Amino acid sequence: MLQAAATGHVPVNPSQKYPRFSDPDDPDTVPDAEARRSIDEIISEMKQKPWYDDQIVARRVFEARDGQIG
């Protein structure tokens, strides 16, 4: 029961193929970069939550870059 509860909190390497993460309808599957929301969208949504209390004190925005492999 403890291991099942911890599954959602264990970081995964999205480039590795895990049998557990092979189903795209599974909520534990890491989405492709195009399917993920932007950090800006996530922060905006978080600021609208009732529990948010101006915890973010500084923020910098960088231009988007392509990922580097290797």
C-alpha positions as a Markdown table, in Angstrom:
| # | Residue | x | y | z |
|---|---|---|---|---|
| 1 | Met | 0.0 | 0.0 | 0.0 |
| 2 | Leu | 2.9 | 2.4 | 0.8 |
| 3 | Gln | 4.6 | 1.7 | -2.5 |
| 4 | Ala | 1.4 | 2.2 | -4.4 |
| 5 | Ala | 0.9 | 5.6 | -2.7 |
| 6 | Ala | 4.5 | 6.7 | -3.4 |
| 7 | Thr | 4.4 | 5.9 | -7.1 |
| 8 | Gly | 3.1 | 9.4 | -8.1 |
| 9 | His | 5.9 | 11.1 | -6.2 |
| 10 | Val | 8.9 | 9.2 | -7.7 |
| 11 | Pro | 10.6 | 11.1 | -10.6 |
| 12 | Val | 10.9 | 9.3 | -13.8 |
| 13 | Asn | 13.2 | 9.7 | -16.8 |
| 14 | Pro | 10.8 | 10.3 | -19.7 |
| 15 | Ser | 13.3 | 9.2 | -22.3 |
| 16 | Gln | 13.4 | 5.7 | -20.8 |
| 17 | Lys | 10.8 | 3.1 | -21.7 |
| 18 | Tyr | 9.1 | 1.7 | -18.6 |
| 19 | Pro | 6.5 | -1.0 | -19.0 |
| 20 | Arg | 4.5 | 0.8 | -16.3 |
| 21 | Phe | 4.4 | 4.0 | -18.4 |
| 22 | Ser | 3.6 | 2.6 | -21.8 |
| 23 | Asp | -0.1 | 3.4 | -21.7 |
| 24 | Pro | -0.9 | 7.0 | -22.8 |
| 25 | Asp | -4.2 | 6.9 | -21.0 |
| 26 | Asp | -2.5 | 6.0 | -17.7 |
| 27 | Pro | -2.2 | 9.1 | -15.4 |
| 28 | Asp | 1.4 | 8.0 | -14.5 |
| 29 | Thr | 2.5 | 8.3 | -18.1 |
| 30 | Val | 4.9 | 11.2 | -18.8 |
| 31 | Pro | 3.4 | 13.3 | -21.6 |
| 32 | Asp | 5.3 | 14.5 | -24.6 |
| 33 | Ala | 6.6 | 18.1 | -24.5 |
| 34 | Glu | 3.9 | 19.3 | -26.9 |
| 35 | Ala | 1.2 | 17.9 | -24.6 |
| 36 | Arg | 2.5 | 19.4 | -21.4 |
| 37 | Arg | 1.2 | 22.8 | -20.1 |
| 38 | Ser | 3.7 | 25.6 | -19.9 |
| 39 | Ile | 5.2 | 26.6 | -16.5 |
| 40 | Asp | 3.5 | 30.0 | -16.9 |
| 41 | Glu | 0.1 | 28.3 | -17.2 |
| 42 | Ile | 0.8 | 26.2 | -14.2 |
| 43 | Ile | 1.9 | 29.2 | -12.1 |
| 44 | Ser | -1.1 | 31.2 | -13.2 |
| 45 | Glu | -3.4 | 28.4 | -12.2 |
| 46 | Met | -1.7 | 28.0 | -8.9 |
| 47 | Lys | -2.0 | 31.7 | -8.0 |
| 48 | Gln | -5.8 | 31.3 | -8.4 |
| 49 | Lys | -6.0 | 28.6 | -5.8 |
| 50 | Pro | -7.4 | 29.5 | -2.3 |
| 51 | Trp | -4.3 | 28.1 | -0.5 |
| 52 | Tyr | -1.9 | 30.3 | -2.5 |
| 53 | Asp | -0.5 | 33.1 | -0.3 |
| 54 | Asp | 2.0 | 35.1 | -2.5 |
| 55 | Gln | 4.7 | 32.5 | -1.8 |
| 56 | Ile | 6.5 | 33.3 | -5.1 |
| 57 | Val | 8.6 | 36.3 | -4.4 |
| 58 | Ala | 10.8 | 36.5 | -7.5 |
| 59 | Arg | 10.3 | 35.3 | -11.1 |
| 60 | Arg | 12.4 | 35.5 | -14.2 |
| 61 | Val | 11.3 | 34.6 | -17.7 |
| 62 | Phe | 13.7 | 33.2 | -20.3 |
| 63 | Glu | 13.3 | 32.9 | -24.1 |
| 64 | Ala | 12.4 | 29.3 | -25.1 |
| 65 | Arg | 15.2 | 27.1 | -26.4 |
| 66 | Asp | 15.4 | 23.7 | -28.0 |
| 67 | Gly | 16.5 | 20.9 | -25.8 |
| 68 | Gln | 20.1 | 19.6 | -26.1 |
| 69 | Ile | 20.7 | 15.9 | -26.1 |
| 70 | Gly | 24.1 | 14.4 | -25.4 |
